[in-house]
Amino acid sequence: MKTNMGWADRIIRIVIAAVFAILFFTKVVTGGWGIVFLIIAIIFLVTGIIGNCPLYSVLKCNTLFSKKKE
């Protein structure tokens, strides 16, 4: 699997995942919205850890900054 996310993007996703999980588990957000927050938190955590976002692949987007070999 090819990485298409830079470190800043990965860290931001993991922080958002943590915030959403905290909101869910402290019962600040409950019901249907709580489940949505938890699902988004899981997706953001997994994509942040592996460094690959399937949506970025579909949209041909890349936040990974790497030096090109010439």
Backbone as XML, in Angstrom:
<?xml version="1.0"?>
<chain id="A" units="angstrom">
  <residue number="1" name="MET">
    <atom name="N" x="0.850" y="-1.164" z="0.000"/>
    <atom name="CA" x="0.000" y="0.000" z="0.000"/>
    <atom name="C" x="0.902" y="1.236" z="0.000"/>
  </residue>
  <residue number="2" name="LYS">
    <atom name="N" x="0.648" y="2.133" z="-0.917"/>
    <atom name="CA" x="1.463" y="3.327" z="-1.064"/>
    <atom name="C" x="0.946" y="4.442" z="-0.152"/>
  </residue>
  <residue number="3" name="THR">
    <atom name="N" x="1.875" y="5.114" z="0.503"/>
    <atom name="CA" x="1.523" y="6.217" z="1.406"/>
    <atom name="C" x="1.170" y="7.457" z="0.583"/>
  </residue>
  <residue number="4" name="ASN">
    <atom name="N" x="0.066" y="8.106" z="0.927"/>
    <atom name="CA" x="-0.321" y="9.332" z="0.230"/>
    <atom name="C" x="-0.661" y="10.469" z="1.202"/>
  </residue>
  <residue number="5" name="MET">
    <atom name="N" x="-0.213" y="10.312" z="2.462"/>
    <atom name="CA" x="-0.482" y="11.328" z="3.473"/>
    <atom name="C" x="0.822" y="11.765" z="4.132"/>
  </residue>
  <residue number="6" name="GLY">
    <atom name="N" x="0.983" y="13.080" z="4.288"/>
    <atom name="CA" x="2.147" y="13.616" z="4.974"/>
    <atom name="C" x="1.979" y="13.534" z="6.480"/>
  </residue>
  <residue number="7" name="TRP">
    <atom name="N" x="3.069" y="13.830" z="7.199"/>
    <atom name="CA" x="3.039" y="13.742" z="8.659"/>
    <atom name="C" x="2.034" y="14.698" z="9.280"/>
  </residue>
  <residue number="8" name="ALA">
    <atom name="N" x="1.939" y="15.913" z="8.779"/>
    <atom name="CA" x="0.987" y="16.883" z="9.349"/>
    <atom name="C" x="-0.442" y="16.369" z="9.213"/>
  </residue>
  <residue number="9" name="ASP">
    <atom name="N" x="-0.779" y="15.843" z="8.051"/>
    <atom name="CA" x="-2.113" y="15.300" z="7.802"/>
    <atom name="C" x="-2.391" y="14.123" z="8.738"/>
  </residue>
  <residue number="10" name="ARG">
    <atom name="N" x="-1.411" y="13.267" z="8.920"/>
    <atom name="CA" x="-1.577" y="12.094" z="9.779"/>
    <atom name="C" x="-1.793" y="12.505" z="11.233"/>
  </residue>
  <residue number="11" name="ILE">
    <atom name="N" x="-1.013" y="13.470" z="11.716"/>
    <atom name="CA" x="-1.140" y="13.920" z="13.100"/>
    <atom name="C" x="-2.488" y="14.592" z="13.328"/>
  </residue>
  <residue number="12" name="ILE">
    <atom name="N" x="-2.905" y="15.417" z="12.390"/>
    <atom name="CA" x="-4.208" y="16.087" z="12.503"/>
    <atom name="C" x="-5.333" y="15.062" z="12.569"/>
  </residue>
  <residue number="13" name="ARG">
    <atom name="N" x="-5.270" y="14.039" z="11.733"/>
    <atom name="CA" x="-6.305" y="12.997" z="11.748"/>
    <atom name="C" x="-6.341" y="12.248" z="13.074"/>
  </residue>
  <residue number="14" name="ILE">
    <atom name="N" x="-5.176" y="11.932" z="13.615"/>
    <atom name="CA" x="-5.130" y="11.200" z="14.879"/>
    <atom name="C" x="-5.663" y="12.063" z="16.024"/>
  </residue>
  <residue number="15" name="VAL">
    <atom name="N" x="-5.346" y="13.354" z="16.021"/>
    <atom name="CA" x="-5.861" y="14.262" z="17.052"/>
    <atom name="C" x="-7.383" y="14.386" z="16.943"/>
  </residue>
  <residue number="16" name="ILE">
    <atom name="N" x="-7.897" y="14.532" z="15.723"/>
    <atom name="CA" x="-9.360" y="14.615" z="15.531"/>
    <atom name="C" x="-10.018" y="13.317" z="15.985"/>
  </residue>
  <residue number="17" name="ALA">
    <atom name="N" x="-9.407" y="12.183" z="15.668"/>
    <atom name="CA" x="-9.948" y="10.894" z="16.101"/>
    <atom name="C" x="-10.012" y="10.822" z="17.622"/>
  </residue>
  <residue number="18" name="ALA">
    <atom name="N" x="-8.975" y="11.297" z="18.294"/>
    <atom name="CA" x="-8.961" y="11.286" z="19.757"/>
    <atom name="C" x="-10.057" y="12.186" z="20.322"/>
  </residue>
  <residue number="19" name="VAL">
    <atom name="N" x="-10.218" y="13.363" z="19.754"/>
    <atom name="CA" x="-11.252" y="14.292" z="20.222"/>
    <atom name="C" x="-12.640" y="13.686" z="20.023"/>
  </residue>
  <residue number="20" name="PHE">
    <atom name="N" x="-12.900" y="13.114" z="18.847"/>
    <atom name="CA" x="-14.209" y="12.505" z="18.590"/>
    <atom name="C" x="-14.471" y="11.329" z="19.536"/>
  </residue>
  <residue number="21" name="ALA">
    <atom name="N" x="-13.453" y="10.516" z="19.791"/>
    <atom name="CA" x="-13.618" y="9.379" z="20.701"/>
    <atom name="C" x="-13.889" y="9.866" z="22.123"/>
  </residue>
  <residue number="22" name="ILE">
    <atom name="N" x="-13.178" y="10.886" z="22.546"/>
    <atom name="CA" x="-13.406" y="11.444" z="23.885"/>
    <atom name="C" x="-14.819" y="11.989" z="24.007"/>
  </residue>
  <residue number="23" name="LEU">
    <atom name="N" x="-15.278" y="12.702" z="22.973"/>
    <atom name="CA" x="-16.651" y="13.230" z="22.995"/>
    <atom name="C" x="-17.676" y="12.109" z="23.090"/>
  </residue>
  <residue number="24" name="PHE">
    <atom name="N" x="-17.416" y="10.999" z="22.408"/>
    <atom name="CA" x="-18.343" y="9.868" z="22.444"/>
    <atom name="C" x="-18.323" y="9.181" z="23.804"/>
  </residue>
  <residue number="25" name="PHE">
    <atom name="N" x="-17.130" y="8.857" z="24.301"/>
    <atom name="CA" x="-17.030" y="8.078" z="25.535"/>
    <atom name="C" x="-17.358" y="8.887" z="26.788"/>
  </residue>
  <residue number="26" name="THR">
    <atom name="N" x="-17.290" y="10.204" z="26.735"/>
    <atom name="CA" x="-17.717" y="11.028" z="27.874"/>
    <atom name="C" x="-19.193" y="11.407" z="27.761"/>
  </residue>
  <residue number="27" name="LYS">
    <atom name="N" x="-19.845" y="10.882" z="26.738"/>
    <atom name="CA" x="-21.278" y="11.078" z="26.501"/>
    <atom name="C" x="-21.658" y="12.532" z="26.254"/>
  </residue>
  <residue number="28" name="VAL">
    <atom name="N" x="-20.729" y="13.307" z="25.699"/>
    <atom name="CA" x="-21.046" y="14.660" z="25.265"/>
    <atom name="C" x="-21.886" y="14.576" z="23.999"/>
  </residue>
  <residue number="29" name="VAL">
    <atom name="N" x="-21.535" y="13.626" z="23.131"/>
    <atom name="CA" x="-22.291" y="13.375" z="21.904"/>
    <atom name="C" x="-22.845" y="11.959" z="22.018"/>
  </residue>
  <residue number="30" name="THR">
    <atom name="N" x="-24.177" y="11.836" z="21.934"/>
    <atom name="CA" x="-24.805" y="10.525" z="22.103"/>
    <atom name="C" x="-25.742" y="10.233" z="20.943"/>
  </residue>
  <residue number="31" name="GLY">
    <atom name="N" x="-26.316" y="9.066" z="20.981"/>
    <atom name="CA" x="-27.296" y="8.672" z="19.971"/>
    <atom name="C" x="-26.665" y="8.449" z="18.616"/>
  </residue>
  <residue number="32" name="GLY">
    <atom name="N" x="-27.410" y="8.809" z="17.587"/>
    <atom name="CA" x="-26.945" y="8.619" z="16.217"/>
    <atom name="C" x="-25.690" y="9.405" z="15.901"/>
  </residue>
  <residue number="33" name="TRP">
    <atom name="N" x="-25.648" y="10.639" z="16.389"/>
    <atom name="CA" x="-24.459" y="11.461" z="16.148"/>
    <atom name="C" x="-23.239" y="10.886" z="16.866"/>
  </residue>
  <residue number="34" name="GLY">
    <atom name="N" x="-23.446" y="10.293" z="18.002"/>
    <atom name="CA" x="-22.348" y="9.665" z="18.723"/>
    <atom name="C" x="-21.744" y="8.511" z="17.934"/>
  </residue>
  <residue number="35" name="ILE">
    <atom name="N" x="-22.602" y="7.706" z="17.326"/>
    <atom name="CA" x="-22.137" y="6.595" z="16.492"/>
    <atom name="C" x="-21.383" y="7.127" z="15.281"/>
  </residue>
  <residue number="36" name="VAL">
    <atom name="N" x="-21.914" y="8.185" z="14.662"/>
    <atom name="CA" x="-21.231" y="8.795" z="13.509"/>
    <atom name="C" x="-19.852" y="9.305" z="13.926"/>
  </residue>
  <residue number="37" name="PHE">
    <atom name="N" x="-19.767" y="9.979" z="15.066"/>
    <atom name="CA" x="-18.474" y="10.473" z="15.560"/>
    <atom name="C" x="-17.506" y="9.326" z="15.797"/>
  </residue>
  <residue number="38" name="LEU">
    <atom name="N" x="-17.996" y="8.225" z="16.371"/>
    <atom name="CA" x="-17.139" y="7.083" z="16.650"/>
    <atom name="C" x="-16.631" y="6.435" z="15.361"/>
  </residue>
  <residue number="39" name="ILE">
    <atom name="N" x="-17.488" y="6.310" z="14.368"/>
    <atom name="CA" x="-17.082" y="5.728" z="13.083"/>
    <atom name="C" x="-16.036" y="6.617" z="12.407"/>
  </residue>
  <residue number="40" name="ILE">
    <atom name="N" x="-16.265" y="7.926" z="12.424"/>
    <atom name="CA" x="-15.293" y="8.847" z="11.833"/>
    <atom name="C" x="-13.967" y="8.766" z="12.604"/>
  </residue>
  <residue number="41" name="ALA">
    <atom name="N" x="-14.039" y="8.654" z="13.919"/>
    <atom name="CA" x="-12.822" y="8.540" z="14.728"/>
    <atom name="C" x="-12.035" y="7.287" z="14.350"/>
  </residue>
  <residue number="42" name="ILE">
    <atom name="N" x="-12.716" y="6.184" z="14.158"/>
    <atom name="CA" x="-12.037" y="4.937" z="13.785"/>
    <atom name="C" x="-11.394" y="5.067" z="12.416"/>
  </residue>
  <residue number="43" name="ILE">
    <atom name="N" x="-12.126" y="5.631" z="11.462"/>
    <atom name="CA" x="-11.582" y="5.808" z="10.110"/>
    <atom name="C" x="-10.375" y="6.725" z="10.125"/>
  </residue>
  <residue number="44" name="PHE">
    <atom name="N" x="-10.482" y="7.858" z="10.831"/>
    <atom name="CA" x="-9.354" y="8.791" z="10.908"/>
    <atom name="C" x="-8.147" y="8.165" z="11.600"/>
  </residue>
  <residue number="45" name="LEU">
    <atom name="N" x="-8.387" y="7.382" z="12.652"/>
    <atom name="CA" x="-7.283" y="6.740" z="13.361"/>
    <atom name="C" x="-6.565" y="5.729" z="12.464"/>
  </residue>
  <residue number="46" name="VAL">
    <atom name="N" x="-7.326" y="4.900" z="11.788"/>
    <atom name="CA" x="-6.719" y="3.881" z="10.916"/>
    <atom name="C" x="-5.967" y="4.531" z="9.762"/>
  </residue>
  <residue number="47" name="THR">
    <atom name="N" x="-6.583" y="5.493" z="9.081"/>
    <atom name="CA" x="-5.898" y="6.137" z="7.960"/>
    <atom name="C" x="-4.699" y="6.944" z="8.435"/>
  </residue>
  <residue number="48" name="GLY">
    <atom name="N" x="-4.775" y="7.521" z="9.623"/>
    <atom name="CA" x="-3.648" y="8.262" z="10.174"/>
    <atom name="C" x="-2.474" y="7.358" z="10.517"/>
  </residue>
  <residue number="49" name="ILE">
    <atom name="N" x="-2.771" y="6.180" z="11.006"/>
    <atom name="CA" x="-1.705" y="5.240" z="11.370"/>
    <atom name="C" x="-1.053" y="4.632" z="10.138"/>
  </residue>
  <residue number="50" name="ILE">
    <atom name="N" x="-1.857" y="4.199" z="9.159"/>
    <atom name="CA" x="-1.268" y="3.540" z="7.990"/>
    <atom name="C" x="-0.748" y="4.524" z="6.957"/>
  </residue>
  <residue number="51" name="GLY">
    <atom name="N" x="-1.208" y="5.778" z="7.014"/>
    <atom name="CA" x="-0.700" y="6.801" z="6.099"/>
    <atom name="C" x="-1.280" y="6.751" z="4.709"/>
  </residue>
  <residue number="52" name="ASN">
    <atom name="N" x="-2.397" y="6.078" z="4.558"/>
    <atom name="CA" x="-3.035" y="5.993" z="3.252"/>
    <atom name="C" x="-4.518" y="6.291" z="3.389"/>
  </residue>
  <residue number="53" name="CYS">
    <atom name="N" x="-5.002" y="7.224" z="2.569"/>
    <atom name="CA" x="-6.417" y="7.569" z="2.557"/>
    <atom name="C" x="-7.007" y="7.124" z="1.220"/>
  </residue>
  <residue number="54" name="PRO">
    <atom name="N" x="-7.950" y="6.183" z="1.229"/>
    <atom name="CA" x="-8.551" y="5.727" z="-0.023"/>
    <atom name="C" x="-9.242" y="6.847" z="-0.806"/>
  </residue>
  <residue number="55" name="LEU">
    <atom name="N" x="-9.831" y="7.805" z="-0.106"/>
    <atom name="CA" x="-10.479" y="8.928" z="-0.784"/>
    <atom name="C" x="-9.450" y="9.768" z="-1.531"/>
  </residue>
  <residue number="56" name="TYR">
    <atom name="N" x="-8.274" y="9.956" z="-0.950"/>
    <atom name="CA" x="-7.203" y="10.679" z="-1.631"/>
    <atom name="C" x="-6.806" y="9.957" z="-2.922"/>
  </residue>
  <residue number="57" name="SER">
    <atom name="N" x="-6.790" y="8.636" z="-2.879"/>
    <atom name="CA" x="-6.437" y="7.869" z="-4.072"/>
    <atom name="C" x="-7.460" y="8.084" z="-5.184"/>
  </residue>
  <residue number="58" name="VAL">
    <atom name="N" x="-8.726" y="8.074" z="-4.820"/>
    <atom name="CA" x="-9.796" y="8.281" z="-5.809"/>
    <atom name="C" x="-9.717" y="9.678" z="-6.404"/>
  </residue>
  <residue number="59" name="LEU">
    <atom name="N" x="-9.440" y="10.674" z="-5.559"/>
    <atom name="CA" x="-9.386" y="12.064" z="-6.009"/>
    <atom name="C" x="-8.020" y="12.461" z="-6.555"/>
  </residue>
  <residue number="60" name="LYS">
    <atom name="N" x="-7.077" y="11.511" z="-6.579"/>
    <atom name="CA" x="-5.704" y="11.763" z="-7.052"/>
    <atom name="C" x="-5.047" y="12.884" z="-6.245"/>
  </residue>
  <residue number="61" name="CYS">
    <atom name="N" x="-5.292" y="12.873" z="-4.934"/>
    <atom name="CA" x="-4.753" y="13.873" z="-4.022"/>
    <atom name="C" x="-3.601" y="13.257" z="-3.241"/>
  </residue>
  <residue number="62" name="ASN">
    <atom name="N" x="-2.637" y="14.093" z="-2.870"/>
    <atom name="CA" x="-1.481" y="13.604" z="-2.151"/>
    <atom name="C" x="-0.948" y="14.726" z="-1.264"/>
  </residue>
  <residue number="63" name="THR">
    <atom name="N" x="-0.857" y="14.477" z="0.045"/>
    <atom name="CA" x="-0.303" y="15.481" z="0.947"/>
    <atom name="C" x="1.101" y="15.102" z="1.392"/>
  </residue>
  <residue number="64" name="LEU">
    <atom name="N" x="1.639" y="14.063" z="0.794"/>
    <atom name="CA" x="2.994" y="13.621" z="1.118"/>
    <atom name="C" x="3.985" y="14.444" z="0.314"/>
  </residue>
  <residue number="65" name="PHE">
    <atom name="N" x="4.854" y="15.147" z="1.017"/>
    <atom name="CA" x="5.856" y="15.963" z="0.359"/>
    <atom name="C" x="7.160" y="15.189" z="0.318"/>
  </residue>
  <residue number="66" name="SER">
    <atom name="N" x="7.562" y="14.809" z="-0.862"/>
    <atom name="CA" x="8.811" y="14.079" z="-0.987"/>
    <atom name="C" x="9.628" y="14.675" z="-2.113"/>
  </residue>
  <residue number="67" name="LYS">
    <atom name="N" x="10.931" y="14.503" z="-2.024"/>
    <atom name="CA" x="11.810" y="15.039" z="-3.055"/>
    <atom name="C" x="11.724" y="14.141" z="-4.283"/>
  </residue>
  <residue number="68" name="LYS">
    <atom name="N" x="11.552" y="14.772" z="-5.431"/>
    <atom name="CA" x="11.493" y="14.030" z="-6.675"/>
    <atom name="C" x="12.908" y="13.781" z="-7.181"/>
  </residue>
  <residue number="69" name="LYS">
    <atom name="N" x="13.128" y="12.570" z="-7.661"/>
    <atom name="CA" x="14.425" y="12.236" z="-8.241"/>
    <atom name="C" x="14.426" y="12.675" z="-9.695"/>
  </residue>
  <residue number="70" name="GLU">
    <atom name="N" x="15.453" y="13.414" z="-10.071"/>
    <atom name="CA" x="15.534" y="13.891" z="-11.452"/>
    <atom name="C" x="16.631" y="13.200" z="-12.186"/>
  </residue>
</chain>
